[in-house]
Amino acid sequence: MSRLPRTPLAALAASLAAAAAFAVAACGSESQAGGDYGGEHPDYGAALAGSPAPLAALHRQADQLLDGGADAFEARLAKLRGYPVVVNKWASWCGPCRAEYPYFQNLAAALGKRVAFLGVDSDDSNDAARTFLSEYPVPYPSYSDPDQDVAAAMQATLGFPATAFYDSGGELIYVKQGGYATQADLRADIERYAMGGGGQS
């Protein structure tokens, strides 16, 4: 039986299918990242009660999207001098970002009295980001970063997700490109690069 020649429409459909498969492989999927994510989260109010004033100010802005770009982000880092800072660059459409988000939820609760956590929502729409944060709340704000200006300030423009670690003196120590496979890996990097750089114990 002879094969029929491929029509332009069939060729287009095949191209779209290949592009979709590439996009999933590039950004990851739920199954690749370890299954379900989100869901239950810590009791942030109980976990973070009594936080020092600069960190409590972050907690009061939980799940907010902040404007102001790189200038506002760097001004916030300056206000957080004296505390190690962990900054997670994410986007609502990014599978690996979603997969590692529970690690940030849990560790922000466990370490948030000693370590400042911030988010940077890059290359995303505010509506999509707010929907995501309503589903996966964290006890800290994110800076809206549609053009990746903030990502550039934290030297994290190569992909999604990315996590930057600042020591308590405000120095950028390390940028992790890509997602974390386990919560233990993220915690180890926080202790090594942020808290190890002079963070309070």
N, C-alpha and C positions, 0 to 999 in steps of 0.2 A: 504494500500500500504506500503510495507516494505521499510525501509530506507536503502540505499546502504551504505556499509562501507566506511569510509573516507580514501582516498588514501593518501600516503605520500605527494604527490604534493599539494593536497587540504589542508592538515594539515599545510604545509609550508606556503601556501598562507594566511591561517587564522592567523598564527603566525606573519607574516609580517604585516598584516593589524592591528593586535592588537598593535604591536610595534609602528607603525606609529601613531596610535591614542594616545598612551601614550606620544610619543614625542611632539605631538601638544599640548596635555594637559599640559605637563611639562613646555614648553617654551612659551605657549600662542599663540594666533592667532589674526588676524586683528579684527575680530568681538568681541573677548573677550576684546581687548584693546581699543575699542572705535571707530573702523572704519578706514577710510583712514588716512595715515600719510605721512609726507614729503610735496611735492608740493611747494607752495609759501613759501618764507622765507623773513626775513626783509632785508632792505637795510643796510648791515653792514657798508659800507663805511660812510654813512651819520650818522648812529647811534653812531658810535664809533670814529668819528673824534675828535681829541684833547685828546685822551687817554694818561695817563701818560706813560712814556717811557717803563717801564717793561711790561705793559699791551699791549702797541702798538707793542712790539716785538712779543708777542703771536699772535696778529691779522695779522702780516705780514706772519706768518706761517700757516695761515688758511688752514685747510683740509690736511695738510702735515702729513705723517706717519713718525715719528722720531724713529731712532734706538738708541741703547745705553743701553737699559734695565733699571733695577732698579737704577743703579748708575746715569745715565743721568736724570732719573725722579726725584730722590732726589736732584740732583744738581739744577735742575730747580726750585723745591720747595724752595730751599735756596735763589735763586735769586728773588723769589717773596715775600720774607719777607716784611712785611709792608702792604700786601694786603690779604684779605681772598681768599681762593682757593677752587674751587669746581671741583672735578675730577669724571668723569663719565666713568665707565667700560662698554664696549659694544662689540658686535660682529655683523657682517653683517647678520648672519644667525638667529639671535635671535629676535623673534616676539615682545616681550615686550620692547626690546631695541629700535627697530624701532618705536614702538608706542609712546614712551616717547620722542623721539628725537626732535620733533617740540617744546617741552617745553624748551629744551636746546637751540635750535635755537633762540627762542623768548627772553628768559631770558638772554642769552649771549649778545644779542643786547641791551636789556633794562638796564642791570646791568654791562656790560663789561667795563665801565670806572672806576668802583670801585671794581669789583670782577674779579679775574683771573679764567678762565675756562680752563680745560684740559680734553682730552680724553685718554682712554687706550683701545686699540683694542686687546682683549685677545682671544687666542684659535681660531684664524682666519687666513685666507690667505691674504697677502697684496693685491693681485689682486682683491679679493672680497671686501676688505675694501675700496680700492680706487674707485671701481665702486659705492659702497654705498655712499661714501662721495661726489662723483660727482652728485649724485641724491639729497642728503640731506646735503648741505654744512653748515658748522659752521665756526665762525670766530676765531677758535683756532686750534692748532695741536693735534694729538693723538700720543701716544707712542705705537709702535708695540710691542706686548707682547704675542708671540706665546706660550710660556711655563708658562705664568701667574707669572713670576717673579715680574713684576711691581704690579700686583694685590696683591701679597703677601706683598709687601712693604706698600700698602695702606690698608692692612687687609681686603681684599675683594675677597676671593677665594671660597666662598660658592655657588655662582651661578651668573646668569646674569638676568638683569643688576645689577649694584651696583654703589652707589654714595658716595664718601668720602668728608667730609667737614673739611677744615683746617682753623684755625683762622689766624689773621694777624701776629701772632708770629710764625707761622709754625707748630702749634700743631694740631695733628689729634683729632678732637672733636667728630665726629660721622660718622658711616658708615651705610648707608641705603642699606639693601639687598632686591633686588626685584625692580620692576618698580614703577613709580609714576602714580597714577590714573588720576591726574589732574595737570595742570600747577600751579594752586594755591597751591597745596600741596608742590610742589618742591620749589616754591618761599618762602613759609613759612619756610621750612627747611633751605634754604640759609640764610634767615634773622635770624633765631634762632641760627643755629650752626656755620655758617661762619661769617656773619656780626655781630652777637651778641657776638662773641668772640673777639671783638676789631676792627672790620672792620671800614673803613672810612665811614663817612656819608655825 
